Each structure stands twice: as C-alpha cells, then as structure tokens.
Amino acid sequence: MAREITVRQLSGEEKTFKVTPHITVLEFKRQLRGWLACADESHRNMSSVEVVIGDRLLLNDRETVSEATQGAEGAEVSAFLSIKPVTCSSFRTAIVEREDLRVVEIPSGVTGIGSSAFEGCSSLARVTIPNSVTRIAPCAFSGCSSLASVTIPDSVTEIELCAFHGCSSLASVTIPNSVTHIAPRAFQGCSSLASVTIPNSVTHIAPRAFQGCSSLASVTIPDSTTQIGSDAFQGCSSLASVTIPNSETHIAPRAFQGCISLANVTIPDSATWIGQSAFEGCSLLAIRRGERRTSPGAPRSKVRRTT
C-alpha cells in the first residue's frame, strides 16, 4: 500500500509523494532529485539529495522507506541538495539548516567525517561512528553542545583541530589506541568532560587540547607521550592530580596554568624543561621529581621537591 509523504524544500515549496514502502531510500532520493531538478533550473546539475525525517538524517540508502520512516509518522520530511555524492564531507549542506537534528547514524563504509560536518548542531545528542572512519576532520563536531558521549572507533588515527571544541555536555570520551596525536583545541571547552582515557599510542598532546575542561578531575598521561603542548590543560579547575610519564621531556608554557584544584603532580627525571607559568595559579600544588634536576622556566615558588 502506497504511503503519502510530504516533502518541504528550504524554499518552503512542498510536494506530496506516493511512495511504495518497500522501495529503498536510494530510489526515494532519486525521485526527490528528479522533482527538485524540475522545480528549479539551477538544481539540474546537482548530483545528490539528502533527506531528514523529523530529526533523523537518512544515510543508509539500502534501507526501505518503511524501515527508514518507522516511528516517524507525521514527522516533517525535508529535502536538501548536495553537489557532491552523499558522504560525511557533504553533510553540512543539509545540517547547517537543521539545528534541531538530534540523532545521526553514519553508515559503514564512510571513511572520513569532513570539516565542520556537524558544526553548530546544538541539539545533536547521539552519533554513531562506524569502524570504517579513519579521520575526524577539523571542527567536525564543534559546538555540538548537547552531545553527551561519543565512542571513537579503533579505526580512527586522527582527531584534528577543534574536532569536539565546545561540546559542553560531553561527559566522557574514550580515545582508541589507533590515535597518535590529539590536535590543538580538540576538546577545548568541553566543560562537562569528567574523564578521558588517553591511550599509549598518543605521542603528542597539542596546545589547548583540553583547555577549559573545568570538570576534568584526573588524567593519566601515557608513557608514549613525549610532549605536552602549551595551554594543554589550562583552566582545568577540577583537575586534582596528574601523573606525567617517564617519556616526557618537555612541559610547555601554561600547560597546567589555572588548575586551582591541582594538589599533586609527579614529574619524572626525563622532563628537562618546564615552560614559563606551566603551573601558575596552582596554589595547592606539590611537585614531586628527582633531586638532581632543575626546572628552567618554572615559577620556583611553586616547586617543592619531595621524596
């Protein structure tokens, strides 16, 4: 039995389709593309269409329309055009107009989440990232203030600039062993982030990576890490303890500045340089390290050697 689906363009124009429930989402998109191309001369060169039903972006072209619309009877159906084939890097075309988007399931086979793909989707609460994704590009989820948790699959090797910047509801994140580098500002401003697991594969925590994560209470930096970037944990006001591994050689300026709850830091003998103001404002702090090392650039009033 055919089902009637009313589709609204961004222009406000509507069209009612009679759709056989057992046709695939791909075929439904082809029908929509034909209508959109006829409706507007400028649309004829567009190669794909993206569809949102209620708050769900339809990504699995192999689903039937019946499966895709289950539980969404009466929900608004919106259609958006994209010049590129439907991939993560083209999601912004659809989502930039969809601030109420709440759930996204990225289909298996997608290898990258493009720059600013979900940036500013302030209602996005849940996203499923498949094992085929290897790269989360700059600002991919920046400003997704309702995103509460995310599981990054083992296939991901890069978490790039500002990837989760400003995700103020993000409470926990597990970074897989495949990741070697946490880019600048990757989790900056994630003010609800209470715990983070940094795997042994990470060699570099870039500047401002966790800056302003004011709920972060503790962090263990793995033995693989050789450098903590400037401002990396600046303003993490709940951070009470940090263990810095024997591999660490360099703690950059302001790395832990303003961590007012920080009471205990263990610094290994391998750390030969501590940058200016690295622990400034950490009034409760006792730093433990080897007797024979000095700490150039560190405010000496904040360093107490204990054994």
N, C-alpha and C positions, 0 to 999 in steps of 0.2 A: 504493500500500500504506500503510495507516494506521500511524502511529508512536505508541507509548505514551510519554507524558511525565508524570512525577510532579511535582506542584507542592506546595510547602510554604508554608503561611501563617506569619506571625510567631508565631501562637499555637502552632505545632507541628503543627496538623492538616494532613493530606496528602490529595490526591486524584489518581488516575491518569486522564489524559485520553487517548483515542484520537484522534489528530489526523491529518487528511489533509495530507501535506507541502506540498501546493500551495495551501492556504488562506493568506490573508495574516495577518500579525502582528495587524492590527486585528481580524480575525474571531476569532483566538485570544484576544485580550484580552476581546472581548465574551463569549466562552464562560466565561472565568475570572470576569468580573464577575457573570455570572448565578449561578455556583456560590457565589461569596463572599457575594452578597446573600442566597442561600438559607441559607447556613451560619450567618449571624449577622444577626439582625433589624436591628441598628444599621447594617449596611452597605447597606441598601436605598436610601439617598439618595446614595450615593457615585456620582460620575459617571465615574470612570475607574480603570483599573488599570495599574500599572507592573510590568514583568517583568524579572528578572535571571536570566540563564542563565550559570552559572559565575561569571565576574567581569565579564560584559558586560551593560549595561543596554540593552534593546531599545527603540530610539527610532524606527526607520523603519517606520511602520505599513504601508507599501506592499510591504515585503519579504515573501516567502513564508516559512512556518515552516521549510521546508527550507533556504532561504538563511540565515535568522537563526540556525539551530542547527548550521550546518555546522562540523564540527570540535569540537562540544561534546557529543558522545555520552557519556552517563553523567554529565554535569555536573549539579549541583543546580540546580533551577529554583525560584525564589522569586517570590511574587506579593505586591504591596503596593498598598494603596488610596490614592487621592487624591481630595479633594473637588473640586479644580479640574481642567479639562482638562489633558492631559499637555503641559506646557510646561516650560521651564527653571526657572521660578519654583516649580514643584511637585516638582522632583527631590528636594528634601531629605526629603520623605516617604519615599521609597524608600531613599535613600543613607545616611541617618542610622543605619540598622541594618546597613550594608554596608561595614564598614571595610576589607574585602578587595577592594573594587572597584578594578580596575586600568586599564581602558580605557573611554573614553566617546567616542562619535561623536555630536555634536549635529547633528540633521538641518537641511538647508537650509530656510529659512522661519521658523526661530526668530529673533526679533529681540532678545531680551534674556536674559542669564543672571542669574537672580534672586539676591537677597540670601542669603548663606550656602548657596547651592545645593549646593556640593561641600565645604563647610567640614568639616575634620577627616577627609577621605577620605585617610588616611595612606598607602594603597597605590596611589593613583591615579598612574600613571606616564605616561599619554598621553591627551591630549584634543584632539579636532579641533573647531575653532570655524569655522563657515561664514561666508561673506561677508554673510549676512543679519543677523548680530548687530551691533547698534549700541551696546549698553551692557553693560558688565560691572559688576554692582552690588556694593555693599559686601560684603566677606568672601566673595565668590563662590568663591574657591579657597584661602581662608585655611587654613593648617595642612596643605596637601597636600604632605607632606614628601618624597614620592617623585617628585613631578613635576619632570622634569629639563629640559624645554624647552617653550616654548609660542610659537606663532605667532599674533599678534593680527592679524586681517584688517583691510584698509583701511576697512571699513565702520564700525569701532568709533570712536566720538567721545569716549567717557567711560571712564576707568579709575578706579573710585571707591575710597572709603575701604577700606583693608586688603584690596584685591582679591586680592593674591598674598602677603599677610603670612604669614611663617613657612614659605614654600616653600623649605626649607633645601637641597634638591637642585637647585633651579633654577639652571642654569649660564649660560644666555643667554636674552635676550629682545629681540625687535625690536618697537619701538613704531611703528605706522604714522603716516604724515603726516596722517591724519584726526584724530588725538588732539591736543587743545589744552591739556589740563590733566591733570597727574599728581597725584592726590588724596593727602591725608595718609596715610602709612603704607602706600601702595600696594604697595611692595616691601620693607617693613621686615622685617629678619631673614632675608633671602634670602642666607644665609651662603656659598653656593657661586656666587653670581652674579659672574662674572668680567668680563663685558662687557655693556653696554647701549647701544643706539642710541636717542638722543633726537632726534626729527625737528624740522625747522624750524617745524612748526606749533605746538609747545608754547610757551606764553607764561608759564606759572607752574609751578614745581616746589614743591609744597606741603610743609608741615612734616613731617619724618620720612619723606619719601617713600622714601629709600634708606638709612635709618638702620640700622646694624649689618650692612651688606653687606660683610663682612670680607674677601671675595675680590676685590672690585671694584678693578681695578688702574688704570684710567684712564677718564675720562669727558670728552666734549666737549659743552659746553652750547651749544645753537644760538643764532644771532643773534636769533631770535624771542623768547627768554626775557627777561623784564624783572625777574623777582623769584625769588630762591632763598629758600625758607622756612626757618624755624628748625629746627635739627637735621636738615636735609635729607640730609646726608651724614655725620652724626655717627657716629663709630666705624667708619668705613670704613678699617680699619687697613692695607690693602694699597694704598690709593689713592696713587699716586706723582706724578701730575701732573693739573692741571686748567686748562683754558682757559675763561675767562669772557668772554662776547661783549660787544661794544660797546653792545649794547642794555641791559645790566644796570645798574640804578640802585640796587639795594638788596640787600645780603647780610645776611641776618637773623642774630640771635644763635645761636651754636653751630653754624652751618651746616656747618663742617668740623672741629668740635671732636674731638680724639682721633684724627685721621688721622695716625698716627705715622710713616707712610712718605712723607707728602706733602713733596716737596722743591722743587716748582716750581709757582707759581701766577701767572698773568698776569691782572691786574685792569685793566680799561680806565678811561679818564678819566670815562666816564659813571657809574661807580659812586661816588655821592656819600656813601654811608653804609654803613659796615661795623659790624655789631652787636657787642655785648659777647661776648667769648670766641669769636668766629667761627672763629678759627684756634688756639684754646687747645690746648696739648699737641702742636702740630706743630713739634717741636724741630728738624727738618731744613729748615724752610721758608725759602725766599727768595721774597718777593713782589715782582713787577715791576709798576710802574704809573707814570703820568705824574708829573712833578716838581711840578706846581702844585697837586695835590690832597692833601687830608688824609684821614684815615680815622677819624672820630669813633667811639668805642666799641671800636676795635680795640686789643688789647694792643700798645703801641708797641714793646716789646722784641722782638716777633716780626716787625716790618715793616722790611725793608731795601729801600731804593729803588735800583734798578739801571737802567742804560740799555743 
